[in-house]
Amino acid sequence: MLIALIVAGVIILWFVLTYNSLVALRNRVRNAWHQIDVQLKRR
């Protein structure tokens, strides 16, 4: 039973960390596109 709880905890932790990484990458991409928009509007 204890091993199952540990495995479940590790899997949940992995999903949370992966999700947070993907959200951070999405935010970086959005920020980069906004910076491109700003540069294009300056022209």
N, C-alpha and C positions, 0 to 999 in steps of 0.2 A: 504494500500500500504506500509506503513511504517513497519507494522508488518511482511509483507512478506519479505521485505529487511533485516530486523533483523534476521529472521529465516534463510534466505539464507546465510547471513554472518556467522551465527553461524555454519551452516552445512559446509560451505567452510572452516572455521577455524578448525573445528573438523577433516575434511579430511586432511588438511595440517599438523596438529599436529600428527595425526595418522601415516601419511606417513613418517614424520621425525623420529618418534619413531621407525618405522619398519626399516628404513635405518640405524639408529644408532645401533639397535640390530643386523642387518646383518653385520655391520662393526665389532661389538664385536665378533661375531661368527667367522668371517674370521680371525680376529686377533688371536683368541684362537687357531684355526687350524694351523696358521702359527707358533705359539709358540710350538705347538706339533711337527710340522715338524722340527723345530730347535733342539728340544730336541732329536728327533729320529736320526737326522744326527750327533749329537755329539757322539753317541754310536759307 
